[in-house]
Amino acid sequence: MSPTLEEYFKDSVSLPEPHAGGFTDAERTFLTRYVGADFEDVLAREGLSRPSAVTSVTGFLPPPAASGGNGSAPAAVASRAEAAAVDAAPAPVDEEAALEEAMRGARELKLVGFRLAGQELALPIARVQEVLRAMPVTRLPAAPAHVKGMLNLRGRVVPMIDLSGIMDFSGARGEDRFIIVCRCRGMLVGLLVEALTTMHQARGEDVEWGLEARAGVASEMVSGLLKVGDLLVAILSVDSLFQKVLKS
C-alpha cells in the first residue's frame, strides 16, 4: 500500500538553498515575453527581486550523499537518488525526452498524486522540487489567463500556472490550496492544485503509455495513465505543460 504524502514528507524534508545566480535562458525568455525587455526593473518595482515568504510542505531535492549504510534505502531516499541521477548525468540531446523514455521502461515509478477539478492526476517525483501552501502571487498584465502570476522562490522567479485552465477541465473547481513546484528546462514552474492525495509507488506494468495514438490531441499534456484499482490516474508531462505555457 502506498504511503500517504504526509508519511512520505517525514522522510523528504531537504529544501534547496537560496539561489544567488543570474537568470537562466528559459527564465529570460519567459520574462521578456510576459514582462518586457526591462523585466529586471519591473521585477524590482513589483517586489519580485526579493524572495517571497512561503510555507513549504516538503522538499524533494536530494541531500548530500552519506557514507556507510547497510545497502538498503527507504523509498523516500531512493526516489531522491533518482532525482539526483537525472540532474547529475551528462546532458543528452533532449534531457526531458530522455526522462520520459526512461519512465516508460522503469519497473517502478514514484509519483506525487493530487486532485483538481474532479480529476485524479500525478506528476513524476523526479520533476517535483517541493510543495508550497498556496499564497497570493504578483500578477502579470501581459500574461495569458492560465498564468496566474509569479513569485520569487529563494531567488528564482517562478510563474504560477492555473493547471485546470491550461488543460481545459470543465469540472467544478475548488480552492487552490497547494503549489507543486516543478523543474523543467532550466526553469521552475508552480502548478496550482486543490488537494494532495498520495505518493504512488507504481509498477511499470500498471501504466499505459502512448496515449496520443488512442486519444489524439486531448492527451498532449498526459504522458500515461496509471491504473489504481478501478481508478485511472493521469500522469502529466511537465515538459509538455512547460512548452504550452511558452507558446501561449
C-alpha positions as CSV (number, residue, x, y, z in Angstrom):
1,M,0.0,0.0,0.0
2,S,1.4,3.4,-1.0
3,P,2.2,5.8,1.9
4,T,0.2,9.0,2.3
5,L,2.1,12.1,1.2
6,E,2.2,13.1,4.9
7,E,4.0,9.9,5.7
8,Y,6.3,10.4,2.8
9,F,7.1,14.0,3.8
10,K,8.6,12.9,7.1
11,D,11.5,11.3,5.1
12,S,11.8,14.0,2.5
13,V,12.5,17.4,4.1
14,S,15.6,18.6,2.3
15,L,15.0,22.0,0.8
16,P,17.0,23.8,-1.9
17,E,19.4,26.5,-0.9
18,P,18.7,30.2,-1.8
19,H,19.6,30.9,-5.4
20,A,22.2,33.6,-5.8
21,G,22.9,33.4,-9.6
22,G,21.5,35.2,-12.6
23,F,18.6,34.3,-14.8
24,T,18.6,31.1,-16.9
25,D,17.9,31.3,-20.6
26,A,14.5,29.9,-20.1
27,E,13.7,32.5,-17.4
28,R,14.9,35.3,-19.6
29,T,12.7,34.1,-22.5
30,F,9.7,33.8,-20.3
31,L,10.2,37.2,-18.6
32,T,11.0,39.0,-21.8
33,R,7.8,37.7,-23.4
34,Y,5.4,38.3,-20.5
35,V,7.1,41.2,-18.6
36,G,9.1,43.0,-21.2
37,A,12.8,43.6,-22.1
38,D,13.1,45.7,-19.0
39,F,11.9,42.8,-16.8
40,E,14.7,43.3,-14.2
41,D,13.4,46.9,-13.5
42,V,9.8,45.6,-13.4
43,L,10.6,42.8,-11.0
44,A,12.3,45.3,-8.7
45,R,9.4,47.6,-8.9
46,E,6.9,44.8,-8.2
47,G,8.9,43.5,-5.2
48,L,9.8,40.3,-7.1
49,S,13.5,40.9,-6.7
50,R,13.2,39.8,-3.1
51,P,12.3,36.2,-2.0
52,S,8.7,35.7,-1.1
53,A,7.7,34.4,2.3
54,V,6.5,30.9,1.5
55,T,5.3,27.9,3.6
56,S,6.9,24.7,2.3
57,V,5.0,21.5,2.8
58,T,8.1,19.4,1.8
59,G,11.2,19.4,-0.3
60,F,12.3,16.7,-2.8
61,L,15.8,17.7,-3.7
62,P,18.5,15.1,-2.8
63,P,20.5,15.7,0.4
64,P,24.3,15.4,0.4
65,A,25.5,11.8,-0.1
66,A,26.2,10.0,3.1
67,S,28.9,7.4,3.6
68,G,28.4,4.0,5.0
69,G,25.0,2.4,5.4
70,N,23.7,-1.1,5.2
71,G,23.0,-1.1,1.5
72,S,19.2,-0.7,1.8
73,A,17.3,2.6,1.5
74,P,13.7,3.6,2.3
75,A,11.5,4.6,-0.7
76,A,11.9,8.3,0.0
77,V,15.7,8.2,-0.1
78,A,15.6,6.0,-3.3
79,S,13.3,8.5,-5.0
80,R,15.6,11.4,-4.1
81,A,18.5,9.4,-5.5
82,E,16.6,9.0,-8.8
83,A,16.1,12.8,-9.0
84,A,19.8,13.3,-8.3
85,A,20.8,10.9,-11.1
86,V,18.7,12.9,-13.6
87,D,20.4,16.1,-12.5
88,A,24.0,14.7,-12.3
89,A,24.0,12.6,-15.5
90,P,25.7,14.0,-18.7
91,A,23.0,16.1,-20.5
92,P,21.6,14.2,-23.5
93,V,20.4,15.9,-26.6
94,D,17.0,16.3,-25.0
95,E,17.0,15.6,-21.3
96,E,13.2,15.9,-20.9
97,A,12.6,13.4,-23.7
98,A,15.2,11.1,-22.2
99,L,13.5,11.2,-18.8
100,E,10.1,10.3,-20.2
101,E,11.7,7.5,-22.2
102,A,13.3,6.1,-19.0
103,M,10.0,6.3,-17.2
104,R,8.4,4.1,-19.9
105,G,10.9,1.4,-19.3
106,A,11.1,1.6,-15.4
107,R,9.9,-1.3,-13.3
108,E,8.7,1.1,-10.6
109,L,7.5,4.7,-10.7
110,K,7.2,7.2,-7.9
111,L,4.6,9.8,-8.5
112,V,3.1,12.7,-6.5
113,G,-0.7,12.3,-6.6
114,F,-3.1,15.3,-6.5
115,R,-6.7,16.3,-7.3
116,L,-8.0,19.1,-9.4
117,A,-11.5,19.9,-10.8
118,G,-12.7,16.4,-10.1
119,Q,-9.7,14.8,-11.8
120,E,-7.1,12.4,-10.3
121,L,-3.6,13.4,-11.5
122,A,0.0,12.7,-10.8
123,L,3.5,14.0,-11.5
124,P,6.9,12.1,-11.7
125,I,8.6,12.8,-8.4
126,A,11.9,13.3,-10.2
127,R,10.4,16.6,-11.6
128,V,9.0,17.9,-8.3
129,Q,11.2,20.2,-6.3
130,E,8.8,21.0,-3.5
131,V,5.2,21.6,-2.5
132,L,4.1,25.0,-1.1
133,R,1.0,26.2,0.7
134,A,-1.0,28.4,-1.8
135,M,-0.3,32.1,-1.3
136,P,-1.0,35.4,-3.1
137,V,1.2,36.0,-6.2
138,T,2.1,39.0,-8.3
139,R,0.0,39.2,-11.4
140,L,1.4,39.8,-14.9
141,P,-0.9,42.0,-17.0
142,A,0.6,40.7,-20.3
143,A,0.4,37.0,-19.4
144,P,-2.4,34.7,-20.6
145,A,-5.2,33.8,-18.3
146,H,-3.7,30.5,-17.2
147,V,-0.5,32.2,-15.9
148,K,-1.9,33.5,-12.6
149,G,1.2,35.4,-11.7
150,M,4.7,35.0,-10.3
151,L,6.6,34.7,-7.0
152,N,10.2,34.8,-6.0
153,L,11.2,31.4,-4.6
154,R,14.6,31.7,-2.9
155,G,15.9,33.9,-5.6
156,R,14.2,32.1,-8.6
157,V,11.3,33.7,-10.4
158,V,8.5,31.1,-10.7
159,P,5.4,31.5,-12.9
160,M,2.2,30.2,-11.3
161,I,0.1,28.1,-13.7
162,D,-3.6,27.5,-13.5
163,L,-3.4,23.9,-14.4
164,S,-7.2,23.5,-14.6
165,G,-7.3,26.4,-17.1
166,I,-4.5,25.3,-19.3
167,M,-5.9,21.7,-19.5
168,D,-9.5,22.9,-20.1
169,F,-11.0,21.0,-17.3
170,S,-14.8,21.5,-17.1
171,G,-15.4,20.0,-13.7
172,A,-16.3,22.1,-10.6
173,R,-13.3,23.9,-9.1
174,G,-12.4,24.0,-5.5
175,E,-10.0,26.3,-3.7
176,D,-6.3,26.1,-4.9
177,R,-4.6,25.1,-1.6
178,F,-1.2,24.0,-2.8
179,I,1.5,24.8,-5.3
180,I,3.5,22.0,-6.8
181,V,6.9,23.4,-7.9
182,C,8.4,21.5,-10.8
183,R,11.8,21.7,-12.5
184,C,11.9,21.8,-16.3
185,R,14.4,23.0,-18.9
186,G,16.3,25.4,-16.6
187,M,13.2,26.9,-15.1
188,L,10.8,26.4,-12.2
189,V,7.0,26.4,-12.7
190,G,4.4,26.3,-10.0
191,L,1.2,24.3,-10.6
192,L,-1.9,25.3,-8.6
193,V,-3.8,22.3,-7.3
194,E,-6.7,21.8,-4.8
195,A,-5.5,18.8,-2.8
196,L,-2.6,16.4,-2.4
197,T,-3.6,12.7,-2.3
198,T,-0.8,10.1,-2.1
199,M,2.7,9.2,-3.1
200,H,2.1,6.5,-5.7
201,Q,4.7,3.7,-5.8
202,A,3.5,2.2,-9.1
203,R,4.6,-0.9,-11.1
204,G,5.6,0.0,-14.6
205,E,3.2,-2.7,-15.9
206,D,0.3,-0.7,-14.3
207,V,0.9,2.3,-16.6
208,E,-0.4,2.7,-20.1
209,W,1.8,4.8,-22.3
210,G,1.5,6.1,-25.9
211,L,-1.9,7.8,-25.3
212,E,-1.5,10.1,-28.3
213,A,-2.2,7.2,-30.6
214,R,-5.5,6.5,-28.9
215,A,-6.7,9.9,-27.7
216,G,-5.1,12.3,-30.1
217,V,-4.8,16.0,-29.2
218,A,-6.7,15.5,-25.9
219,S,-3.6,13.7,-24.5
220,E,-1.0,16.3,-25.4
221,M,-0.1,17.0,-21.8
222,V,-0.7,13.5,-20.5
223,S,2.2,11.0,-20.9
224,G,0.4,8.0,-19.4
225,L,-2.4,6.5,-17.3
226,L,-1.9,4.7,-14.0
227,K,-4.3,2.0,-13.1
228,V,-5.1,2.1,-9.3
229,G,-7.9,-0.4,-8.8
230,D,-10.9,0.8,-10.8
231,L,-9.4,4.4,-10.9
232,L,-7.3,5.8,-13.8
233,V,-4.8,8.5,-12.7
234,A,-3.4,10.8,-15.5
235,I,0.3,11.2,-15.4
236,L,1.2,14.7,-16.6
237,S,4.1,15.6,-18.8
238,V,5.8,18.6,-17.2
239,D,7.7,19.3,-20.4
240,S,4.5,19.4,-22.5
241,L,2.9,21.8,-19.9
242,F,6.0,24.0,-20.0
243,Q,6.1,24.1,-23.8
244,K,2.4,25.1,-23.9
245,V,3.0,27.9,-21.4
246,L,5.8,29.3,-23.6
247,K,3.7,29.0,-26.7
248,S,0.6,30.7,-25.2
